[in-house]
Amino acid sequence: MLKIPYCQVKVDDNFNINPDDYKRENGGVVIANPNAPTSIGRDLDFLRTILDNNKNSVVIVDEAYVDFGGITAIPLLSEYENLVITRTFSKSRSMAGMRLGYALGSKDAINAIYAAKDSVNSYPVDRVAQAAGIASIKDEKYFRETLARVMKTRDDVAEKLRGMGFDVPESSTNFIFAEHKKYDAKSIFEYLKTKDIYVRWFNKPRINNRLRITIGTDEEMKALVSALEEYIK
């Protein structure tokens, strides 16, 4: 929207970010932790390395999926003035329709964000979204129970897919990123559609033989596993 030029830094063959790739002149660094679509989360030592290598740049860590098992960078806020953490209510709090999120950072960083925001839209969050967000934060019990259910189902499904020959990285998100060495991802994707089961297939280099599978209810995931067993048998 603001037409800011940027470049993408490639991950390695295991979909990991190499901190050395960020030892370069830049106007800012943006990292999703955990990552989408790979589902992989990194630890605080990794984030410290990125921050130490970019002390004169703003480092934005997108924590959209962190509640599903990732490690938050919040403890680093007191150490690094250049760190900004962004979060959303769209994922773990199931409120994508509200378009609600927030940022954490130093006073100077947040003031800069306010200045940029106000230059585009001074009132981006309506009262309905605010009320929904407050209600969500107050209901911590439901939030924690929902997270636990999603993570348990995710881990169970990942293990079943591995048993069918899929490569599934350890996920710190509400989805898994699966590849089968013997079966083409697009063919599996098309087959699942005939069963009214919809997953994500990316027609992009390096990930075009993987499927991003979002975790649904236990019943939905049982249907997915059954369909995959039928296809692979």
ZADO-1210 file (C-alpha; in nm, 4 decimals, padded with zeros to 6 digits):
<atoms>
<atom x="00.0000" y="00.0000" z="00.0000" code="MET" pos="1"/>
<atom x="00.2821" y="00.2421" z="00.0845" code="LEU" pos="2"/>
<atom x="00.4989" y="00.1189" z="-00.2077" code="LYS" pos="3"/>
<atom x="00.7997" y="00.0561" z="00.0170" code="ILE" pos="4"/>
<atom x="01.0660" y="-00.1494" z="-00.1679" code="PRO" pos="5"/>
<atom x="01.1653" y="-00.4754" z="-00.0038" code="TYR" pos="6"/>
<atom x="01.3526" y="-00.7987" z="-00.0678" code="CYS" pos="7"/>
<atom x="01.2784" y="-01.1514" z="00.0458" code="GLN" pos="8"/>
<atom x="01.5500" y="-01.3599" z="00.2138" code="VAL" pos="9"/>
<atom x="01.5373" y="-01.7284" z="00.1279" code="LYS" pos="10"/>
<atom x="01.5226" y="-01.9969" z="00.3947" code="VAL" pos="11"/>
<atom x="01.7490" y="-02.3015" z="00.3799" code="ASP" pos="12"/>
<atom x="01.6562" y="-02.6494" z="00.2573" code="ASP" pos="13"/>
<atom x="01.4964" y="-02.7276" z="00.5948" code="ASN" pos="14"/>
<atom x="01.2932" y="-02.4037" z="00.5842" code="PHE" pos="15"/>
<atom x="01.5060" y="-02.2445" z="00.8563" code="ASN" pos="16"/>
<atom x="01.6111" y="-01.8800" z="00.8530" code="ILE" pos="17"/>
<atom x="01.9869" y="-01.8254" z="00.8584" code="ASN" pos="18"/>
<atom x="02.0635" y="-01.5254" z="01.0855" code="PRO" pos="19"/>
<atom x="02.3830" y="-01.4555" z="00.8870" code="ASP" pos="20"/>
<atom x="02.1653" y="-01.3633" z="00.5893" code="ASP" pos="21"/>
<atom x="02.0499" y="-01.0588" z="00.7857" code="TYR" pos="22"/>
<atom x="02.3978" y="-00.9148" z="00.8382" code="LYS" pos="23"/>
<atom x="02.3504" y="-00.6581" z="00.5656" code="ARG" pos="24"/>
<atom x="02.2511" y="-00.2968" z="00.5163" code="GLU" pos="25"/>
<atom x="01.8752" y="-00.2609" z="00.5404" code="ASN" pos="26"/>
<atom x="01.5936" y="-00.0272" z="00.6312" code="GLY" pos="27"/>
<atom x="01.4230" y="-00.2772" z="00.8587" code="GLY" pos="28"/>
<atom x="01.3698" y="-00.6503" z="00.9137" code="VAL" pos="29"/>
<atom x="01.0368" y="-00.8352" z="00.9273" code="VAL" pos="30"/>
<atom x="01.0269" y="-01.1962" z="01.0477" code="ILE" pos="31"/>
<atom x="00.7262" y="-01.4181" z="01.1140" code="ALA" pos="32"/>
<atom x="00.7874" y="-01.6353" z="01.4199" code="ASN" pos="33"/>
<atom x="00.6365" y="-01.8931" z="01.3969" code="PRO" pos="34"/>
<atom x="00.6617" y="-01.8856" z="01.0203" code="ASN" pos="35"/>
<atom x="00.3844" y="-01.9242" z="00.7645" code="ALA" pos="36"/>
<atom x="00.3514" y="-02.1395" z="00.5658" code="PRO" pos="37"/>
<atom x="00.6303" y="-02.3602" z="00.7068" code="THR" pos="38"/>
<atom x="00.4829" y="-02.3691" z="01.0631" code="SER" pos="39"/>
<atom x="00.8339" y="-02.3591" z="01.2136" code="ILE" pos="40"/>
<atom x="00.9087" y="-02.1510" z="01.5240" code="GLY" pos="41"/>
<atom x="01.2492" y="-02.0321" z="01.6438" code="ARG" pos="42"/>
<atom x="01.3859" y="-01.9648" z="01.9940" code="ASP" pos="43"/>
<atom x="01.4996" y="-01.6478" z="02.1713" code="LEU" pos="44"/>
<atom x="01.8676" y="-01.7068" z="02.0941" code="ASP" pos="45"/>
<atom x="01.7834" y="-01.6918" z="01.7241" code="PHE" pos="46"/>
<atom x="01.5906" y="-01.3670" z="01.7717" code="LEU" pos="47"/>
<atom x="01.8731" y="-01.2170" z="01.9803" code="ARG" pos="48"/>
<atom x="02.1151" y="-01.2873" z="01.6949" code="THR" pos="49"/>
<atom x="01.8885" y="-01.1113" z="01.4459" code="ILE" pos="50"/>
<atom x="01.8503" y="-00.8139" z="01.6798" code="LEU" pos="51"/>
<atom x="02.2229" y="-00.7929" z="01.7583" code="ASP" pos="52"/>
<atom x="02.3009" y="-00.7939" z="01.3862" code="ASN" pos="53"/>
<atom x="02.0541" y="-00.5112" z="01.3186" code="ASN" pos="54"/>
<atom x="02.0899" y="-00.2637" z="01.6034" code="LYS" pos="55"/>
<atom x="02.0376" y="00.0335" z="01.3724" code="ASN" pos="56"/>
<atom x="01.7223" y="-00.1058" z="01.2115" code="SER" pos="57"/>
<atom x="01.3715" y="-00.1755" z="01.3327" code="VAL" pos="58"/>
<atom x="01.3137" y="-00.5498" z="01.3701" code="VAL" pos="59"/>
<atom x="00.9483" y="-00.6490" z="01.3467" code="ILE" pos="60"/>
<atom x="00.8556" y="-00.9964" z="01.4721" code="VAL" pos="61"/>
<atom x="00.5128" y="-01.1097" z="01.3555" code="ASP" pos="62"/>
<atom x="00.3701" y="-01.3382" z="01.6250" code="GLU" pos="63"/>
<atom x="00.0352" y="-01.4151" z="01.4619" code="ALA" pos="64"/>
<atom x="00.0672" y="-01.7866" z="01.5481" code="TYR" pos="65"/>
<atom x="00.2789" y="-01.7737" z="01.8631" code="VAL" pos="66"/>
<atom x="00.0021" y="-01.8915" z="02.0989" code="ASP" pos="67"/>
<atom x="-00.0007" y="-02.2343" z="01.9325" code="PHE" pos="68"/>
<atom x="00.3372" y="-02.3310" z="02.0760" code="GLY" pos="69"/>
<atom x="00.5821" y="-02.0671" z="01.9608" code="GLY" pos="70"/>
<atom x="00.8227" y="-01.8713" z="02.1810" code="ILE" pos="71"/>
<atom x="00.7350" y="-01.5059" z="02.2229" code="THR" pos="72"/>
<atom x="00.9893" y="-01.2274" z="02.1911" code="ALA" pos="73"/>
<atom x="00.8209" y="-01.0254" z="02.4680" code="ILE" pos="74"/>
<atom x="01.1077" y="-01.0896" z="02.7178" code="PRO" pos="75"/>
<atom x="01.3419" y="-00.9148" z="02.4727" code="LEU" pos="76"/>
<atom x="01.1486" y="-00.5882" z="02.4651" code="LEU" pos="77"/>
<atom x="01.3353" y="-00.4556" z="02.7693" code="SER" pos="78"/>
<atom x="01.6696" y="-00.5310" z="02.6001" code="GLU" pos="79"/>
<atom x="01.6117" y="-00.3968" z="02.2493" code="TYR" pos="80"/>
<atom x="01.4652" y="-00.0554" z="02.1709" code="GLU" pos="81"/>
<atom x="01.4470" y="-00.1501" z="01.8023" code="ASN" pos="82"/>
<atom x="01.2166" y="-00.4509" z="01.8552" code="LEU" pos="83"/>
<atom x="00.8485" y="-00.4349" z="01.7613" code="VAL" pos="84"/>
<atom x="00.6165" y="-00.7329" z="01.8088" code="ILE" pos="85"/>
<atom x="00.2898" y="-00.7557" z="01.6162" code="THR" pos="86"/>
<atom x="00.0000" y="-00.9797" z="01.7146" code="ARG" pos="87"/>
<atom x="-00.3495" y="-01.0522" z="01.5898" code="THR" pos="88"/>
<atom x="-00.6811" y="-01.1724" z="01.7283" code="PHE" pos="89"/>
<atom x="-00.7472" y="-01.3532" z="01.3984" code="SER" pos="90"/>
<atom x="-00.5775" y="-01.6852" z="01.4780" code="LYS" pos="91"/>
<atom x="-00.5683" y="-01.8137" z="01.8355" code="SER" pos="92"/>
<atom x="-00.8651" y="-01.5994" z="01.9412" code="ARG" pos="93"/>
<atom x="-01.0765" y="-01.6986" z="01.6388" code="SER" pos="94"/>
<atom x="-01.1715" y="-01.3415" z="01.5489" code="MET" pos="95"/>
<atom x="-01.0509" y="-01.2999" z="01.1901" code="ALA" pos="96"/>
<atom x="-01.3636" y="-01.1060" z="01.0920" code="GLY" pos="97"/>
<atom x="-01.2907" y="-00.8343" z="01.3472" code="MET" pos="98"/>
<atom x="-00.9582" y="-00.7358" z="01.1838" code="ARG" pos="99"/>
<atom x="-00.8128" y="-00.6667" z="01.5271" code="LEU" pos="100"/>
<atom x="-00.4462" y="-00.6664" z="01.6266" code="GLY" pos="101"/>
<atom x="-00.1865" y="-00.4799" z="01.8279" code="TYR" pos="102"/>
<atom x="00.1830" y="-00.4007" z="01.8524" code="ALA" pos="103"/>
<atom x="00.4296" y="-00.4095" z="02.1408" code="LEU" pos="104"/>
<atom x="00.7482" y="-00.2060" z="02.1526" code="GLY" pos="105"/>
<atom x="00.9322" y="00.0889" z="02.3041" code="SER" pos="106"/>
<atom x="00.7533" y="00.4207" z="02.3488" code="LYS" pos="107"/>
<atom x="00.9389" y="00.5721" z="02.0547" code="ASP" pos="108"/>
<atom x="00.8569" y="00.2759" z="01.8301" code="ALA" pos="109"/>
<atom x="00.4869" y="00.2820" z="01.9167" code="ILE" pos="110"/>
<atom x="00.4684" y="00.6580" z="01.8670" code="ASN" pos="111"/>
<atom x="00.6181" y="00.6131" z="01.5197" code="ALA" pos="112"/>
<atom x="00.3546" y="00.3489" z="01.4417" code="ILE" pos="113"/>
<atom x="00.0788" y="00.5839" z="01.5583" code="TYR" pos="114"/>
<atom x="00.2129" y="00.8583" z="01.3328" code="ALA" pos="115"/>
<atom x="00.2152" y="00.6269" z="01.0314" code="ALA" pos="116"/>
<atom x="-00.1293" y="00.4898" z="01.1139" code="LYS" pos="117"/>
<atom x="-00.2862" y="00.8310" z="01.1569" code="ASP" pos="118"/>
<atom x="-00.1520" y="00.9410" z="00.8197" code="SER" pos="119"/>
<atom x="-00.3591" y="00.6645" z="00.6559" code="VAL" pos="120"/>
<atom x="-00.6575" y="00.6016" z="00.8859" code="ASN" pos="121"/>
<atom x="-00.7037" y="00.7532" z="01.2288" code="SER" pos="122"/>
<atom x="-00.9855" y="00.5146" z="01.3267" code="TYR" pos="123"/>
<atom x="-00.9027" y="00.1631" z="01.2002" code="PRO" pos="124"/>
<atom x="-01.0732" y="-00.0291" z="01.4853" code="VAL" pos="125"/>
<atom x="-01.4475" y="00.0115" z="01.5394" code="ASP" pos="126"/>
<atom x="-01.6322" y="-00.0249" z="01.8703" code="ARG" pos="127"/>
<atom x="-01.7647" y="-00.3725" z="01.7886" code="VAL" pos="128"/>
<atom x="-01.4114" y="-00.5029" z="01.7323" code="ALA" pos="129"/>
<atom x="-01.2922" y="-00.3348" z="02.0518" code="GLN" pos="130"/>
<atom x="-01.5743" y="-00.4904" z="02.2554" code="ALA" pos="131"/>
<atom x="-01.5119" y="-00.8336" z="02.1064" code="ALA" pos="132"/>
<atom x="-01.1399" y="-00.8089" z="02.1799" code="GLY" pos="133"/>
<atom x="-01.2007" y="-00.7098" z="02.5418" code="ILE" pos="134"/>
<atom x="-01.4467" y="-00.9973" z="02.5893" code="ALA" pos="135"/>
<atom x="-01.1964" y="-01.2409" z="02.4411" code="SER" pos="136"/>
<atom x="-00.9190" y="-01.1304" z="02.6763" code="ILE" pos="137"/>
<atom x="-01.1501" y="-01.1623" z="02.9767" code="LYS" pos="138"/>
<atom x="-01.2407" y="-01.5231" z="02.8905" code="ASP" pos="139"/>
<atom x="-00.8962" y="-01.6728" z="02.9485" code="GLU" pos="140"/>
<atom x="-01.0353" y="-02.0165" z="03.0386" code="LYS" pos="141"/>
<atom x="-01.2044" y="-02.0622" z="02.6999" code="TYR" pos="142"/>
<atom x="-00.8952" y="-01.9298" z="02.5232" code="PHE" pos="143"/>
<atom x="-00.6622" y="-02.1786" z="02.6924" code="ARG" pos="144"/>
<atom x="-00.9005" y="-02.4717" z="02.6438" code="GLU" pos="145"/>
<atom x="-00.9356" y="-02.3943" z="02.2733" code="THR" pos="146"/>
<atom x="-00.5598" y="-02.3699" z="02.2270" code="LEU" pos="147"/>
<atom x="-00.5062" y="-02.7026" z="02.4031" code="ALA" pos="148"/>
<atom x="-00.7631" y="-02.8758" z="02.1810" code="ARG" pos="149"/>
<atom x="-00.6130" y="-02.7369" z="01.8608" code="VAL" pos="150"/>
<atom x="-00.2562" y="-02.8294" z="01.9587" code="MET" pos="151"/>
<atom x="-00.3521" y="-03.1828" z="02.0639" code="LYS" pos="152"/>
<atom x="-00.5434" y="-03.2426" z="01.7420" code="THR" pos="153"/>
<atom x="-00.2556" y="-03.0941" z="01.5392" code="ARG" pos="154"/>
<atom x="00.0005" y="-03.3233" z="01.6992" code="ASP" pos="155"/>
<atom x="-00.2235" y="-03.6300" z="01.6623" code="ASP" pos="156"/>
<atom x="-00.2853" y="-03.5595" z="01.2927" code="VAL" pos="157"/>
<atom x="00.0813" y="-03.4876" z="01.2265" code="ALA" pos="158"/>
<atom x="00.1776" y="-03.8224" z="01.3791" code="GLU" pos="159"/>
<atom x="-00.0810" y="-04.0075" z="01.1699" code="LYS" pos="160"/>
<atom x="00.0419" y="-03.8390" z="00.8520" code="LEU" pos="161"/>
<atom x="00.4006" y="-03.9298" z="00.9335" code="ARG" pos="162"/>
<atom x="00.2835" y="-04.2883" z="00.9681" code="GLY" pos="163"/>
<atom x="00.1504" y="-04.2644" z="00.6104" code="MET" pos="164"/>
<atom x="00.4860" y="-04.1474" z="00.4787" code="GLY" pos="165"/>
<atom x="00.4420" y="-03.7719" z="00.4958" code="PHE" pos="166"/>
<atom x="00.7229" y="-03.5434" z="00.6031" code="ASP" pos="167"/>
<atom x="00.5715" y="-03.3045" z="00.8586" code="VAL" pos="168"/>
<atom x="00.7932" y="-03.0500" z="01.0401" code="PRO" pos="169"/>
<atom x="00.7209" y="-02.9871" z="01.4076" code="GLU" pos="170"/>
<atom x="00.4517" y="-02.7198" z="01.4015" code="SER" pos="171"/>
<atom x="00.4205" y="-02.4179" z="01.6297" code="SER" pos="172"/>
<atom x="00.1055" y="-02.2984" z="01.4518" code="THR" pos="173"/>
<atom x="-00.2547" y="-02.4074" z="01.3940" code="ASN" pos="174"/>
<atom x="-00.1593" y="-02.5865" z="01.0717" code="PHE" pos="175"/>
<atom x="00.0854" y="-02.8446" z="00.9429" code="ILE" pos="176"/>
<atom x="00.3025" y="-02.8311" z="00.6299" code="PHE" pos="177"/>
<atom x="00.3102" y="-03.1795" z="00.4812" code="ALA" pos="178"/>
<atom x="00.4920" y="-03.3438" z="00.1907" code="GLU" pos="179"/>
<atom x="00.4699" y="-03.6998" z="00.0633" code="HIS" pos="180"/>
<atom x="00.7757" y="-03.8255" z="-00.1240" code="LYS" pos="181"/>
<atom x="00.5787" y="-04.0682" z="-00.3422" code="LYS" pos="182"/>
<atom x="00.2637" y="-03.8698" z="-00.4170" code="TYR" pos="183"/>
<atom x="00.2311" y="-03.5342" z="-00.5863" code="ASP" pos="184"/>
<atom x="00.0876" y="-03.2601" z="-00.3634" code="ALA" pos="185"/>
<atom x="-00.1292" y="-03.1112" z="-00.6361" code="LYS" pos="186"/>
<atom x="-00.2846" y="-03.4511" z="-00.7083" code="SER" pos="187"/>
<atom x="-00.3611" y="-03.4991" z="-00.3380" code="ILE" pos="188"/>
<atom x="-00.5031" y="-03.1466" z="-00.3262" code="PHE" pos="189"/>
<atom x="-00.7336" y="-03.2173" z="-00.6225" code="GLU" pos="190"/>
<atom x="-00.8410" y="-03.5514" z="-00.4757" code="TYR" pos="191"/>
<atom x="-00.9287" y="-03.3972" z="-00.1405" code="LEU" pos="192"/>
<atom x="-01.1462" y="-03.1391" z="-00.3161" code="LYS" pos="193"/>
<atom x="-01.3593" y="-03.4217" z="-00.4565" code="THR" pos="194"/>
<atom x="-01.4252" y="-03.5162" z="-00.0934" code="LYS" pos="195"/>
<atom x="-01.5146" y="-03.1543" z="-00.0040" code="ASP" pos="196"/>
<atom x="-01.1942" y="-03.1278" z="00.1990" code="ILE" pos="197"/>
<atom x="-01.0024" y="-02.8091" z="00.1291" code="TYR" pos="198"/>
<atom x="-00.6341" y="-02.7596" z="00.2072" code="VAL" pos="199"/>
<atom x="-00.3793" y="-02.5119" z="00.0671" code="ARG" pos="200"/>
<atom x="-00.1515" y="-02.5964" z="-00.2233" code="TRP" pos="201"/>
<atom x="00.1058" y="-02.3392" z="-00.3339" code="PHE" pos="202"/>
<atom x="00.2149" y="-02.3332" z="-00.6978" code="ASN" pos="203"/>
<atom x="00.5523" y="-02.1882" z="-00.6017" code="LYS" pos="204"/>
<atom x="00.9089" y="-02.3182" z="-00.6276" code="PRO" pos="205"/>
<atom x="01.0403" y="-02.5218" z="-00.3320" code="ARG" pos="206"/>
<atom x="00.6976" y="-02.5623" z="-00.1682" code="ILE" pos="207"/>
<atom x="00.4879" y="-02.6871" z="-00.4611" code="ASN" pos="208"/>
<atom x="00.4965" y="-03.0428" z="-00.3299" code="ASN" pos="209"/>
<atom x="00.3676" y="-02.9502" z="00.0141" code="ARG" pos="210"/>
<atom x="00.0202" y="-02.8982" z="00.1527" code="LEU" pos="211"/>
<atom x="-00.0698" y="-02.6547" z="00.4249" code="ARG" pos="212"/>
<atom x="-00.3391" y="-02.8216" z="00.6333" code="ILE" pos="213"/>
<atom x="-00.5228" y="-02.6051" z="00.8850" code="THR" pos="214"/>
<atom x="-00.6434" y="-02.7860" z="01.1953" code="ILE" pos="215"/>
<atom x="-01.0207" y="-02.8101" z="01.2234" code="GLY" pos="216"/>
<atom x="-01.2470" y="-03.0040" z="01.4560" code="THR" pos="217"/>
<atom x="-01.1660" y="-03.3628" z="01.5479" code="ASP" pos="218"/>
<atom x="-01.4429" y="-03.4803" z="01.3139" code="GLU" pos="219"/>
<atom x="-01.3030" y="-03.2770" z="01.0238" code="GLU" pos="220"/>
<atom x="-00.9522" y="-03.4059" z="01.0804" code="MET" pos="221"/>
<atom x="-01.0750" y="-03.7659" z="01.0996" code="LYS" pos="222"/>
<atom x="-01.2352" y="-03.7140" z="00.7588" code="ALA" pos="223"/>
<atom x="-00.9061" y="-03.5782" z="00.6250" code="LEU" pos="224"/>
<atom x="-00.7014" y="-03.8690" z="00.7606" code="VAL" pos="225"/>
<atom x="-00.9522" y="-04.1223" z="00.6215" code="SER" pos="226"/>
<atom x="-00.9410" y="-03.9583" z="00.2781" code="ALA" pos="227"/>
<atom x="-00.5609" y="-03.9594" z="00.2765" code="LEU" pos="228"/>
<atom x="-00.5493" y="-04.3241" z="00.3842" code="GLU" pos="229"/>
<atom x="-00.7852" y="-04.4077" z="00.0988" code="GLU" pos="230"/>
<atom x="-00.5719" y="-04.2168" z="-00.1530" code="TYR" pos="231"/>
<atom x="-00.2379" y="-04.3600" z="-00.0426" code="ILE" pos="232"/>
<atom x="-00.3354" y="-04.7229" z="00.0170" code="LYS" pos="233"/>
</atoms>
